[in-house]
């Protein structure tokens, strides 16, 4: 597999790659991020058909089915409509600089007695169900799994994208649109996936806990900056970057008016979760 003129191309006959164009795309971009989604659909084919529909007003650069087959729909240097209202760290509007990858997966499942159903009422066997808590939620829920072939295909594509573009971030839709979106969810091994991509041995998220009550979350790295919020002891935060002993963090399971909550905390008031 290789990239020619911003499109995936086969290097082996055994590779399954196709291109299906969508009208749902914008102008040229310079991608520096990858956003991973699940389709929440019935099949990869149904998701591709939906993304082809102008009324959908949505698309992705790639759709990967459960056998690892890759369908490209938008050239990598053009904008796909996959992120929506989005923000991570101090950046927003991720459609403008990210590549969207959709993995065929119905997403969250509902348990009725001893059976599991998708939002479109299809029943799934227990052996594809993952019982886990989403990082933005308090309760355990049920999720459809991802196949090994699917994850491997996604990894190979991401690695290739990193070799061809200046990719700095690989994130989930849940990271850039928390509390609005929950994909790819806890069934996707995001932290080990990301650690392997970037060559890190530690495959755990950089999550910390606040060690005191009424800890100030500020707009900048210093006490002279405005207080955004006060956090209680044991509040979990995810590390984004640091400066002069201060950590810029994303506050898990909390938002302000539906927007993700970010700010600076003195590093001495945090410990690794």
C-alpha positions as CSV (number, residue, x, y, z in Angstrom):
1,X,0.0,0.0,0.0
2,X,1.2,3.5,-0.9
3,X,-0.1,7.0,-1.4
4,X,-0.1,8.5,-4.9
5,X,-1.6,11.9,-5.5
6,X,-3.3,11.9,-2.1
7,X,-5.0,8.5,-2.7
8,X,-4.3,5.0,-1.5
9,X,-2.8,2.7,-4.0
10,X,-2.1,-1.0,-4.0
11,X,1.5,-2.4,-3.9
12,X,0.3,-6.0,-3.5
13,X,-2.6,-7.7,-5.4
14,X,-3.9,-9.1,-2.1
15,X,-4.6,-5.6,-0.7
16,X,-8.2,-4.5,-0.8
17,X,-8.4,-0.8,-1.5
18,X,-11.0,1.1,-3.5
19,X,-12.1,4.7,-4.1
20,X,-15.8,5.8,-4.0
21,X,-16.2,9.5,-4.5
22,X,-18.5,11.6,-2.4
23,X,-19.8,15.1,-3.1
24,X,-19.6,15.9,0.6
25,X,-16.2,17.5,0.7
26,X,-14.5,20.9,0.8
27,X,-11.4,22.6,-0.4
28,X,-7.8,21.7,0.1
29,X,-6.2,21.1,3.5
30,X,-2.8,20.3,4.9
31,X,-3.6,17.4,7.3
32,X,-1.7,17.2,10.6
33,X,-4.1,15.0,12.6
34,X,-6.0,11.7,12.3
35,X,-9.4,11.3,13.8
36,X,-10.8,7.8,14.4
37,X,-14.5,7.1,14.4
38,X,-17.0,4.3,14.4
39,X,-19.7,4.4,11.8
40,X,-22.6,3.6,14.1
41,X,-24.1,2.0,11.0
42,X,-25.4,-1.3,9.7
43,X,-22.4,-2.1,7.5
44,X,-19.5,-0.5,5.8
45,X,-21.5,-0.5,2.5
46,X,-24.5,1.3,4.1
47,X,-22.1,3.9,5.6
48,X,-20.5,4.5,2.2
49,X,-23.9,4.9,0.6
50,X,-24.8,7.4,3.3
51,X,-21.6,9.4,2.8
52,X,-22.4,9.5,-1.0
53,X,-25.7,11.2,-0.3
54,X,-25.6,15.0,-0.5
55,X,-28.4,15.2,2.1
56,X,-26.1,13.5,4.6
57,X,-23.8,16.5,4.7
58,X,-21.2,14.1,6.2
59,X,-18.3,12.1,4.9
60,X,-14.9,10.6,5.8
61,X,-11.6,10.1,4.0
62,X,-11.7,6.4,4.7
63,X,-14.2,3.7,5.7
64,X,-12.6,0.4,6.9
65,X,-14.9,-2.7,7.1
66,X,-14.6,-5.6,9.5
67,X,-12.4,-7.6,7.2
68,X,-9.9,-4.7,7.0
69,X,-11.0,-3.6,3.5
70,X,-10.4,0.1,2.9
71,X,-12.7,2.4,0.9
72,X,-11.4,5.9,0.3
73,X,-14.0,8.6,-0.3
74,X,-12.0,11.9,-0.1
75,X,-8.5,12.7,-1.2
76,X,-6.2,13.2,1.8
77,X,-5.5,16.8,0.9
78,X,-9.2,17.7,0.8
79,X,-11.6,18.4,3.6
80,X,-14.0,15.7,4.6
81,X,-17.0,16.5,6.9
82,X,-16.4,14.1,9.8
83,X,-15.5,16.1,12.8
84,X,-18.3,18.7,13.2
85,X,-17.9,21.1,16.1
86,X,-14.6,20.1,17.6
87,X,-11.8,21.2,19.8
88,X,-8.6,19.7,21.3
89,X,-6.1,21.7,23.3
90,X,-6.1,25.2,21.8
91,X,-7.3,24.2,18.4
92,X,-10.8,23.9,16.9
93,X,-12.5,23.1,13.6
94,X,-10.7,19.7,13.0
95,X,-12.3,19.3,9.6
96,X,-9.8,21.9,8.4
97,X,-6.7,19.9,9.2
98,X,-7.5,16.3,9.9
99,X,-8.0,13.0,8.1
100,X,-11.2,11.1,9.2
101,X,-11.2,7.3,9.4
102,X,-14.5,5.5,10.0
103,X,-14.4,1.9,11.3
104,X,-17.5,-0.2,10.5
105,X,-19.1,-0.7,13.9
106,X,-22.6,-0.2,15.3
107,X,-21.2,1.4,18.5
108,X,-23.1,1.3,21.8
109,X,-25.4,-1.7,22.3
110,X,-28.4,-2.0,24.6
111,X,-28.9,-5.0,26.8
112,X,-32.5,-6.4,27.0
113,X,-32.7,-9.4,29.3
114,X,-29.7,-11.4,28.0
115,X,-29.7,-10.1,24.5
116,X,-27.8,-7.1,22.9
117,X,-29.2,-4.7,20.3
118,X,-27.9,-1.8,18.3
119,X,-29.8,1.5,17.9
120,X,-31.3,0.1,14.7
121,X,-32.7,-2.9,16.5
122,X,-30.3,-5.6,15.2
123,X,-29.4,-8.3,17.6
124,X,-25.7,-9.2,18.2
125,X,-24.2,-12.3,19.9
126,X,-22.5,-12.1,23.2
127,X,-19.1,-12.9,21.7
128,X,-18.9,-9.5,20.0
129,X,-19.9,-7.5,23.0
130,X,-17.5,-5.5,25.2
131,X,-18.6,-4.5,28.6
132,X,-16.8,-1.3,29.6
133,X,-17.1,2.2,30.9
134,X,-16.6,5.1,28.5
135,X,-14.0,7.5,29.8
136,X,-16.5,10.4,29.8
137,X,-19.2,8.4,31.6
138,X,-19.7,6.9,35.1
139,X,-21.7,3.8,34.3
140,X,-20.7,0.5,32.6
141,X,-22.3,0.0,29.2
142,X,-22.1,-2.4,26.2
143,X,-20.1,-1.9,23.0
144,X,-19.6,-3.8,19.8
145,X,-16.0,-5.0,19.4
146,X,-13.6,-4.2,16.5
147,X,-11.9,-7.1,14.6
148,X,-8.2,-7.7,14.7
149,X,-8.1,-7.3,10.9
150,X,-9.9,-4.0,11.2
151,X,-7.5,-2.6,13.8
152,X,-4.5,-3.9,11.9
153,X,-5.7,-2.2,8.7
154,X,-6.4,1.0,10.5
155,X,-2.9,0.9,12.0
156,X,-1.2,0.3,8.7
157,X,-3.1,3.2,7.1
158,X,-2.2,5.5,10.0
159,X,1.4,4.5,9.8
160,X,1.4,5.3,6.1
161,X,-0.3,8.6,6.6
162,X,2.4,9.5,9.2
163,X,5.1,8.7,6.7
164,X,3.5,10.9,4.0
165,X,2.1,13.8,6.0
166,X,3.2,15.8,9.1
167,X,0.8,14.0,11.4
168,X,1.1,15.2,15.0
169,X,-2.0,13.8,16.7
170,X,-4.1,10.6,16.4
171,X,-7.3,11.1,18.4
172,X,-10.8,9.8,18.7
173,X,-13.9,11.7,17.9
174,X,-14.7,11.5,21.6
175,X,-11.5,13.5,22.3
176,X,-12.4,16.4,20.0
177,X,-16.1,16.4,20.7
178,X,-16.5,15.0,24.2
179,X,-20.0,14.6,25.7
180,X,-21.4,15.1,22.1
181,X,-19.7,12.0,20.6
182,X,-18.5,8.7,22.1
183,X,-16.6,7.1,19.2
184,X,-14.6,5.0,18.8
185,X,-15.4,4.2,22.4
186,X,-13.8,1.9,25.0
187,X,-13.8,-1.2,22.7
188,X,-11.1,0.4,20.6
189,X,-7.6,0.1,22.1
190,X,-6.8,3.8,21.6
191,X,-3.9,4.2,24.0
192,X,-2.0,1.1,23.0
193,X,-2.8,1.9,19.3
194,X,-1.4,5.4,19.7
195,X,1.6,4.3,21.7
196,X,2.5,1.8,19.0
197,X,2.1,4.3,16.3
198,X,4.4,6.9,17.9
199,X,6.9,4.3,19.2
200,X,6.2,4.7,22.9
201,X,6.7,1.8,25.3
202,X,4.1,3.1,27.8
203,X,0.7,2.4,26.4
204,X,-1.3,4.1,29.1
205,X,-3.0,7.4,28.8
206,X,-1.4,10.4,30.6
207,X,-4.2,10.7,33.1
208,X,-3.7,12.4,36.5
209,X,-5.8,13.0,39.6
210,X,-6.1,16.3,41.5
211,X,-4.6,15.9,45.0
212,X,-6.5,18.7,46.8
213,X,-9.9,20.4,47.0
214,X,-10.7,23.7,45.3
215,X,-7.7,23.5,43.0
216,X,-7.7,26.4,40.5
217,X,-7.9,25.6,36.8
218,X,-6.5,28.7,35.0
219,X,-6.3,30.2,31.6
220,X,-2.5,30.3,31.6
221,X,0.6,28.8,33.2
222,X,0.8,31.0,36.3
223,X,-1.1,32.4,39.3
224,X,-1.6,35.7,37.5
225,X,-4.0,34.1,35.0
226,X,-7.8,34.0,35.4
227,X,-9.5,31.1,37.2
228,X,-11.8,29.1,34.9
229,X,-13.0,26.6,37.5
230,X,-12.2,24.9,40.8
231,X,-11.6,21.2,40.8
232,X,-12.2,18.8,43.7
233,X,-9.8,16.1,44.9
234,X,-9.6,13.0,42.8
235,X,-10.9,14.8,39.7
236,X,-9.3,13.1,36.7
237,X,-7.6,15.1,34.0
238,X,-5.7,14.1,30.8
239,X,-2.4,15.7,30.2
240,X,-2.0,17.7,26.9
241,X,1.2,19.7,27.4
242,X,3.4,21.4,30.1
243,X,5.2,24.7,30.7
244,X,7.3,25.9,33.6
245,X,5.9,23.3,36.0
246,X,2.3,23.8,35.0
247,X,0.2,21.3,33.1
248,X,-2.3,22.1,30.4
249,X,-5.0,19.5,30.9
250,X,-8.4,18.3,29.6
251,X,-10.8,17.7,32.5
252,X,-12.5,14.3,32.1
253,X,-16.2,13.9,32.7
254,X,-16.8,17.6,33.0
255,X,-17.8,20.4,30.6
256,X,-19.1,24.0,30.6
257,X,-22.2,24.6,28.5
258,X,-21.5,21.5,26.6
259,X,-17.9,22.5,25.7
260,X,-14.9,20.5,26.8
261,X,-13.1,22.0,29.7
262,X,-9.4,22.7,29.4
263,X,-7.0,24.8,31.5
264,X,-3.7,25.0,33.4
265,X,-3.0,23.4,36.8
266,X,0.2,23.6,38.9
267,X,1.9,20.2,38.4
268,X,2.5,19.8,42.1
269,X,-1.2,19.4,42.6
270,X,-1.5,16.4,40.4
271,X,-0.5,12.7,40.7
272,X,-0.5,10.0,38.0
273,X,-3.8,8.1,38.2
